[in-house]
Amino acid sequence: MKNINFMLKDEFIKSKKCKICDKSFNKTNDKSSYRLFLNHIRTNHKKEPLEYYVTYFLNGIRPKCLCGCGLKTKYNKGKFNKYYSDHKNNVKQSEETKLRIKLAREKNNGIDYSLKKIGISKQVIEDYYFDYINLEKSMLRMSEELTIDFRTLKSYWFKLGLIKDKHSFTRTTKMSQKKWFNKIIKPEGVIIKELVEKLPTLKSYINSVGDKKVTLNEILNFLNVKIKKNFLTYFLDEHLNSSEIKKVKFFKSSQIEIDFLNVLRFYFPNSIKHSFELENKIYDYKLGKKILIELDGEYWHSTEEAKKNDNIKNKIALDNNYILFRISDKHVRDIKFINKIKKIYDNIK
């Protein structure tokens, strides 16, 4: 939108005359003519551009502040403001306006209106609540299935009166986090068998890209299967050798791995290494020269295949004179385990 000078200039150029004294301004270009015109009305007629524009192009009507203070409003973005400065805040709303705002808020905040906007029924919201309190679905899975943030879903449960006791619901939330945190969602049916059958062609594909790294999305497209990326990461880690793993661009670590790495860096700032390779096996952390640390998630280390792999890692660490610590999710923030590691680390050092 144009300010007052641009608006006045547009009108002036049409005639290039002063409407007060009818004097013409015809210079080589419009810019020079307009500059002389502005100097003329200020010097000879004592008028500023805004006053001139209001008088001769807006029929002399200069709006005043609607709050009733009598002050004239400013011209802004092609029109006059309704209020002077912040005087809108001084205007008391009528009872009719207050009622209209109240009804609009009730409508917008109402559960029926909210659910109608996203196309989900009350029954679906209730079903997900009972799935949650019975620990049948995680927060992440529900958010993905409904395509809404879990906090929004929780607000719907409150509005429907499903959450009656906040303390009880908090306990349920903690149990849900404990059950589902960092858990791998294993695919159903024959997908795992299909992955194993496609493994040789996948290895060839990964080795064919040269120095470039292959992303998880590219691998999923190549395999043409629908599985979660966290399971794909687990599968690749167990079936690829170290040189092949280096050619895969994995997605970021889980939050618990990041948190524990930060804890280790706090206690051992210059001695911790994230991801350490030893005899074609990747260990989560290496501390100093002789300590390896494995963070054992609930699912990752509970299957028979995972246990077999853990035993191999244990033997490799022992054969190479490493001390191997295995820490479960629940011990990540336990200072006793950190102190135990620190004591051994200090003795070795």
C-alpha positions in Angstrom: 0.0 0.0 0.0 1.1 3.6 -0.7 1.8 6.3 1.8 0.5 9.8 1.5 3.4 11.2 -0.6 2.9 8.4 -3.2 -0.9 8.9 -3.2 -0.5 12.7 -3.6 2.1 12.3 -6.4 -0.2 10.0 -8.4 -3.0 12.6 -8.2 -0.6 15.5 -9.0 0.9 13.9 -12.1 -2.6 13.7 -13.7 -2.7 17.6 -14.1 0.6 18.9 -12.8 -1.2 21.9 -11.4 -1.7 23.4 -8.0 -5.4 23.3 -7.1 -5.1 26.4 -5.0 -3.6 28.8 -7.4 -3.8 26.8 -10.7 0.0 27.1 -11.2 1.5 24.5 -13.6 4.7 22.5 -13.0 6.1 21.0 -16.2 9.7 20.1 -15.8 11.7 17.5 -17.7 10.5 14.6 -15.5 7.7 13.9 -13.0 10.0 13.7 -10.0 11.3 17.2 -10.6 7.8 18.6 -11.1 6.5 17.0 -8.0 9.4 18.3 -5.9 8.8 21.9 -7.1 5.1 21.4 -6.4 5.7 20.3 -2.8 8.0 23.3 -2.2 5.4 25.5 -3.7 2.5 24.5 -1.5 4.6 24.6 1.7 6.2 28.0 0.9 3.3 29.8 -0.7 0.2 28.1 0.8 1.6 26.9 4.1 0.2 23.4 3.6 1.7 20.0 4.2 1.1 17.1 1.7 -1.4 15.4 4.0 -3.5 18.5 4.6 -3.5 19.3 0.8 -4.5 15.7 -0.1 -7.3 15.7 2.4 -8.7 19.0 1.3 -8.6 18.5 -2.5 -8.9 14.7 -2.9 -10.8 13.5 0.1 -13.4 16.3 0.2 -11.8 17.8 3.3 -12.9 14.9 5.5 -10.2 14.0 8.1 -11.4 11.2 10.4 -11.1 11.5 14.1 -10.3 8.8 16.7 -13.3 6.6 17.3 -12.6 6.6 21.1 -14.0 10.1 21.2 -10.8 11.9 22.2 -11.1 14.3 19.2 -7.6 13.6 17.9 -7.2 13.2 14.2 -5.9 9.8 13.1 -2.9 9.2 10.9 -2.9 8.3 7.3 -1.4 4.8 6.9 -1.2 2.3 4.0 -3.6 4.1 1.8 -6.3 4.9 4.4 -6.8 6.7 7.7 -6.5 4.7 10.9 -9.7 4.3 13.0 -7.9 5.1 16.2 -5.2 7.5 17.3 -2.1 5.5 18.5 -3.3 2.8 21.0 -6.6 4.5 21.8 -8.5 1.4 20.7 -7.5 -0.1 24.1 -9.3 2.8 25.8 -12.7 2.0 24.2 -15.0 0.0 26.5 -16.8 -2.8 24.7 -20.5 -2.8 24.6 -22.4 -5.6 26.2 -23.5 -6.8 22.7 -19.8 -6.9 21.6 -18.8 -8.8 24.8 -21.6 -11.3 24.3 -20.6 -11.8 20.6 -16.9 -12.4 21.6 -17.9 -14.8 24.4 -20.1 -16.9 22.0 -17.4 -17.0 19.4 -14.8 -18.2 22.0 -17.2 -20.8 23.3 -17.8 -22.0 19.8 -14.1 -22.1 18.8 -13.1 -23.8 22.1 -16.0 -26.3 22.1 -15.1 -29.9 21.6 -17.8 -30.4 18.8 -16.4 -27.5 16.8 -12.8 -28.6 17.2 -13.4 -32.2 16.2 -15.6 -31.1 13.3 -12.7 -29.1 11.9 -10.3 -32.1 12.0 -12.9 -34.6 10.9 -12.7 -36.9 13.9 -15.7 -38.2 16.0 -16.0 -38.2 19.8 -16.1 -42.0 19.7 -12.7 -42.2 18.1 -11.2 -39.8 20.7 -12.7 -42.0 23.5 -11.4 -45.2 21.9 -7.9 -43.8 21.7 -8.2 -42.8 25.4 -9.0 -46.3 26.5 -6.2 -47.7 24.2 -3.8 -45.3 26.0 -4.8 -46.0 29.6 -4.7 -49.8 28.8 -1.2 -49.3 27.4 -2.2 -50.7 24.0 -0.8 -47.7 22.0 2.0 -45.2 22.5 1.8 -41.5 22.3 3.8 -41.4 19.1 1.6 -44.1 17.4 -1.6 -42.3 18.3 -0.3 -38.9 17.1 0.8 -40.5 13.8 -2.6 -42.3 13.3 -4.7 -39.2 14.1 -2.2 -36.7 12.6 -2.6 -34.5 15.6 -0.2 -33.6 18.4 -0.5 -35.7 21.5 -1.0 -32.6 23.7 -4.0 -31.6 21.5 -5.4 -35.2 21.9 -5.0 -34.9 25.7 -6.9 -31.6 25.7 -9.8 -33.3 24.0 -9.8 -36.0 26.7 -10.0 -33.3 29.3 -12.9 -31.5 27.5 -14.8 -34.8 27.2 -14.3 -35.4 30.9 -12.4 -38.7 30.4 -9.5 -37.5 32.5 -11.0 -37.0 36.0 -7.9 -37.5 38.1 -4.7 -35.7 37.0 -2.5 -37.7 39.3 -3.8 -41.0 38.1 -3.4 -39.9 34.5 0.2 -38.8 35.2 1.0 -42.3 36.6 -0.5 -43.8 33.4 1.6 -41.5 31.3 4.8 -42.7 33.1 3.9 -46.3 32.7 3.2 -45.7 29.0 6.6 -44.0 28.6 8.3 -46.8 30.4 6.7 -49.4 28.1 7.1 -47.7 24.8 10.2 -45.5 25.2 12.8 -46.4 22.6 10.9 -49.5 21.7 11.3 -50.9 18.2 8.0 -51.5 16.3 8.6 -54.9 14.7 6.8 -55.4 11.3 4.1 -58.1 11.1 3.7 -60.9 8.6 6.4 -62.0 6.1 8.1 -58.6 5.8 11.2 -59.7 7.8 11.6 -62.8 5.6 11.2 -60.5 2.6 13.9 -58.2 4.0 16.3 -61.1 4.5 15.7 -62.3 0.9 16.4 -58.8 -0.5 19.5 -58.4 1.6 22.1 -59.5 -1.1 20.6 -57.0 -3.6 20.5 -54.3 -1.0 24.2 -54.9 -0.2 25.0 -54.6 -3.9 23.0 -51.4 -4.1 24.8 -49.8 -1.1 28.2 -50.8 -2.4 27.4 -49.4 -5.9 27.0 -45.8 -4.7 30.7 -45.1 -4.3 31.6 -42.4 -1.8 28.0 -41.2 -1.6 26.0 -42.1 1.5 22.6 -43.8 1.1 19.7 -42.4 3.2 17.1 -44.5 5.0 14.4 -43.2 2.6 16.4 -44.3 -0.4 16.8 -47.8 1.1 13.0 -48.0 1.9 12.3 -47.0 -1.7 14.7 -49.6 -3.0 13.3 -52.4 -0.8 9.7 -51.2 -1.5 8.5 -52.2 1.9 6.6 -50.4 4.6 8.5 -50.5 7.9 9.4 -48.0 10.6 12.8 -46.4 10.3 13.8 -47.4 13.8 13.4 -51.1 12.8 15.2 -50.6 9.6 18.1 -49.1 11.5 18.1 -52.2 13.8 18.0 -54.5 10.8 20.8 -52.8 9.0 23.0 -52.7 12.1 22.6 -56.5 12.5 23.0 -57.5 8.8 25.5 -55.1 7.3 29.3 -55.1 7.9 31.1 -52.1 9.1 32.2 -50.8 5.7 28.5 -51.1 4.5 27.2 -49.4 7.6 29.5 -46.4 7.0 27.8 -45.9 3.6 24.4 -45.5 5.2 23.2 -42.1 6.4 21.3 -43.0 9.6 18.7 -40.7 11.1 19.6 -39.1 14.4 20.1 -41.0 17.6 17.2 -41.6 20.0 16.6 -39.1 22.7 17.8 -41.4 25.4 21.1 -42.0 23.5 21.6 -38.2 23.2 20.8 -37.7 26.9 23.2 -40.3 28.0 25.9 -39.1 25.7 25.5 -35.6 27.3 25.8 -37.2 30.8 29.0 -39.0 29.8 30.4 -35.9 28.3 29.8 -34.0 31.5 31.7 -36.5 33.6 34.3 -37.4 31.0 34.5 -34.3 28.8 37.6 -35.3 26.7 37.5 -39.1 26.9 34.2 -40.2 25.5 33.6 -41.3 21.9 30.2 -42.0 20.4 30.0 -45.1 18.2 33.2 -47.2 18.3 34.0 -49.9 15.8 35.8 -53.1 16.9 36.1 -56.2 14.7 33.1 -55.1 12.5 30.9 -54.5 15.4 29.7 -51.0 16.5 29.7 -50.2 20.2 27.6 -47.3 21.5 30.3 -45.5 23.5 34.1 -45.8 24.1 35.5 -44.3 27.3 39.2 -43.8 27.5 41.3 -46.6 26.1 39.8 -49.7 27.7 36.1 -49.1 28.5 33.2 -49.8 26.2 29.6 -49.0 27.1 26.4 -50.4 25.5 23.0 -48.8 26.1 20.5 -51.7 26.0 17.0 -50.7 25.0 14.0 -52.8 26.0 13.4 -54.2 22.5 16.8 -54.0 20.9 18.4 -56.5 23.3 15.4 -58.8 24.1 15.1 -60.9 20.9 17.0 -64.1 20.5 18.9 -62.6 17.5 19.8 -59.5 19.5 21.0 -61.7 22.5 23.2 -63.7 20.2 24.7 -60.5 18.8 25.3 -59.2 22.4 27.2 -62.4 23.2 29.4 -61.9 20.2 30.1 -58.3 21.2 30.9 -59.4 24.8 33.4 -62.0 23.5 35.1 -59.5 21.2 35.4 -56.9 24.0 36.9 -59.5 26.3 39.3 -60.9 23.7 40.6 -57.4 23.1 41.0 -56.6 26.8 38.2 -54.1 27.0 35.9 -53.7 30.0 32.3 -53.7 28.8 29.4 -52.0 30.7 25.8 -52.7 29.7 23.3 -50.1 30.9 19.6 -50.4 30.6 17.2 -47.5 29.9 16.2 -47.2 33.6 19.8 -46.8 34.8 20.7 -44.0 32.4 20.1 -41.3 35.0 21.2 -43.4 38.0 24.3 -41.7 39.5 25.4 -45.0 41.1 26.2 -46.5 37.7 28.1 -43.3 36.6 30.1 -43.4 39.8 30.9 -47.1 39.3 32.1 -46.4 35.8 34.1 -43.4 37.0 35.8 -45.4 39.7 37.0 -48.0 37.2 38.0 -45.4 34.7 40.1 -43.5 37.3 41.8 -46.7 38.4 42.7 -47.6 34.8 43.9 -44.0 34.1 
